[in-house]
Amino acid sequence: MSNIAIKAIHKAIATKLGHQTIMQALPLYGLEQISPFILLHHFDVVVQPGEDAFSVPPHPHRGFCPITYIYDGAIEHKDSLGNDKVIYSDEVQWINANRGIIHGEQLPKEFLETGGRFQGIQLWINLPAAKKMAPPYYQPITKEEIVLTEWDGVQFRLVSGMYNGNKGPADSVVITATMRIKEGSSYTLDLHAENNSCIYLLEGNVVINDAEINKNSLVEFANEEGTIQIAATAAAKLLVLSGSPINEPLVTHGPFVMNTQTEIMEAMRDYQQGKMGFLY
C-alpha cells in the first residue's frame, strides 16, 4: 500500500493565553478548522515549586468536546456537575460539553509543591447539530483505561475511536491517540480515507512519509487510501487525530460552538441565566 499524500504542514504560532505563552496549531490564519477539529493549543512550561503558573477560572462551554491531554505533570478539573478530579501524565480529561457545562482548571496542590514540567494539549472537537444539546458529562480517563500498545521504542495510547481492532475509552467515534517514539524507532498508521487526519508534533523530530517534520508542526493528510510512515530522528511526542468531517455550518463565539448566530445568542443567554449550572 502506498503512502498517503501530505496535504499541508502547518506551523503553530505563539499566542498569549492569560499570562502564559502557548502554541496554537488550530485555528490559523486561512485555516478555520480541519473538521471535526476546531482548536489545538499546546502548552509547555516548567513550574517552579510554589509557583501558580497555570490557573483557568470557571468558564462555560457548549456545542463541542474540550479535551485535555497531559503529557507531563498534572491538572485538576472542577465543574458545575460536581466533578473534581486530578489527572496525570499520559492521562486525559474528556468533556462532552453538549448543551452546557462550566468548568475550571488549576495545578493540583501536590504538583504545586514539587513543581516540574507541565506539558499537554487542549483540543476542541466539534459535535454535529444532533448532539449539541444533549446532556453534558465529564470523563477523566486514567492510564489504566487507555488502550496502550508498545513495541520497539513506541508507545501508542488510543484515547478515543476504533483503531486496529481496539476501542478507546472516551465516548467518541473520533480517533485520537497520544504517541511517544524513541529516537531510531518507527511506526505505521493506517487511517480511514474518508476521515480528515492529521498529526501534531509536540517535541522531537520525525520523518513522516519522507517529509522532515519539526516540533510544533501540524501535518494534514489527503483523504485517500494508504499508510502513514513515522520515523523518529529524535525522541518525539505526538498527537494523532482522525475523524469524519461535519458538513454543517460552523459559528463560534468564545467558548460556544454552534451552527447559527441565533444559537450563539441563546447559549450566551442560557449561561447568563444560570442554565449551565454554577461553579464558584
PyMOL commands that set and color helices and strands:
alter all, ss='L'
color gray80, all
select helices_A, chain A and resi 109-114+129-131+261-272
alter helices_A, ss='H'
color red, helices_A
select strands_A, chain A and resi 6-11+13-17+20-26+37-47+55-61+64-72+74-79+84-88+91-96+101-106+116-126+137-141+147-151+154-160+162-163+166-167+175-181+186-189+196-208+211-214+217-221+228-243+251-253+256-258
alter strands_A, ss='S'
color yellow, strands_A
deselect
rebuild
show_as cartoon
